[in-house]
Amino acid sequence: MSVNREELKELIDFIQEEDAIQVYDFIGYLNMKREKETIEQMNLDNLSEDEGIIYQIQHSREDRKNGRIYDRKQGLDYLQRKIKEHESE
């Protein structure tokens, strides 16, 4: 869809000040929304190329497939054991 920007500017010139403030805020909102979408896409692109993340996801899928799933307490116990092992080295 094409918008005649000159016509849009003229419309803005003739609206009441309160409405102009709302239009200004809305344009700011649209710009922030577009920037957020761009940043999210950049982050997604970076994650999709990160070999470490890809490996972790694949390993996690294999763990779930093979029944190696732990609840919160089991996970915390495992981490505490690993910390103690590391500290005793």
Backbone torsions as a table, in degrees:
resi	resn	phi	psi	omega
1	MET	NA	130.9	-179.7
2	SER	-100.7	139.4	-179.6
3	VAL	-119.6	133.3	174.9
4	ASN	-79.3	104.2	-175.0
5	ARG	-65.1	-33.7	178.6
6	GLU	-64.8	-41.3	178.1
7	GLU	-65.4	-39.8	177.6
8	LEU	-61.3	-43.8	178.5
9	LYS	-62.1	-40.4	178.5
10	GLU	-64.2	-41.5	178.2
11	LEU	-60.5	-41.3	179.4
12	ILE	-65.2	-37.5	180.0
13	ASP	-61.4	-27.4	-174.5
14	PHE	-100.6	1.0	179.3
15	ILE	-89.7	160.8	-179.0
16	GLN	-66.4	155.7	-176.1
17	GLU	-57.2	-41.8	-179.6
18	GLU	-62.0	-40.6	178.8
19	ASP	-69.3	-36.5	178.6
20	ALA	-61.7	-38.2	178.1
21	ILE	-63.6	-41.5	178.8
22	GLN	-65.9	-39.8	177.7
23	VAL	-62.6	-44.5	179.2
24	TYR	-59.7	-46.4	178.3
25	ASP	-62.0	-40.7	-179.1
26	PHE	-65.5	-40.6	177.4
27	ILE	-62.7	-40.5	175.7
28	GLY	-60.9	-41.9	177.8
29	TYR	-60.9	-45.5	-179.9
30	LEU	-61.6	-41.4	178.7
31	ASN	-64.1	-42.9	179.1
32	MET	-65.0	-40.2	178.8
33	LYS	-61.8	-44.6	179.5
34	ARG	-63.9	-42.4	178.6
35	GLU	-63.0	-41.9	179.5
36	LYS	-62.3	-44.5	179.2
37	GLU	-62.0	-39.6	179.1
38	THR	-64.5	-44.8	179.3
39	ILE	-64.0	-43.6	179.2
40	GLU	-61.1	-40.4	179.4
41	GLN	-66.7	-39.2	178.1
42	MET	-63.3	-42.6	178.5
43	ASN	-63.1	-42.4	178.8
44	LEU	-63.0	-42.6	178.3
45	ASP	-61.2	-43.4	179.4
46	ASN	-63.9	-42.9	-179.9
47	LEU	-65.7	-37.4	-177.1
48	SER	-69.8	-16.4	179.0
49	GLU	-102.7	-5.1	-176.9
50	ASP	-80.5	110.0	-176.2
51	GLU	-62.9	-33.5	178.6
52	GLY	-63.8	-43.7	178.8
53	ILE	-65.9	-44.6	-180.0
54	ILE	-59.4	-43.6	178.7
55	TYR	-62.1	-44.5	-179.9
56	GLN	-61.6	-41.4	179.8
57	ILE	-65.2	-45.0	179.2
58	GLN	-62.5	-42.8	179.9
59	HIS	-64.5	-40.5	178.0
60	SER	-63.0	-41.0	178.1
61	ARG	-62.8	-42.1	177.8
62	GLU	-63.3	-42.3	178.2
63	ASP	-58.9	-47.0	-179.6
64	ARG	-64.4	-41.0	179.8
65	LYS	-62.2	-35.9	-177.7
66	ASN	-94.2	11.7	175.0
67	GLY	78.0	13.9	179.0
68	ARG	-90.8	73.1	-179.5
69	ILE	-121.8	133.4	-176.1
70	TYR	-121.4	146.0	175.7
71	ASP	-83.0	-179.2	-175.2
72	ARG	-59.5	-46.2	-178.0
73	LYS	-64.7	-42.9	178.9
74	GLN	-62.7	-39.9	178.7
75	GLY	-64.8	-43.4	178.3
76	LEU	-65.8	-41.3	177.4
77	ASP	-60.1	-42.8	179.2
78	TYR	-61.6	-46.2	-179.6
79	LEU	-64.0	-39.7	178.8
80	GLN	-64.4	-40.1	176.9
81	ARG	-61.8	-44.0	-179.4
82	LYS	-64.2	-38.8	178.3
83	ILE	-64.4	-44.3	178.5
84	LYS	-62.9	-41.1	177.7
85	GLU	-61.3	-43.3	-179.1
86	HIS	-66.7	-40.0	-179.4
87	GLU	-69.8	-29.6	-177.9
88	SER	-80.9	-8.6	-179.7
89	GLU	-73.6	NA	NA
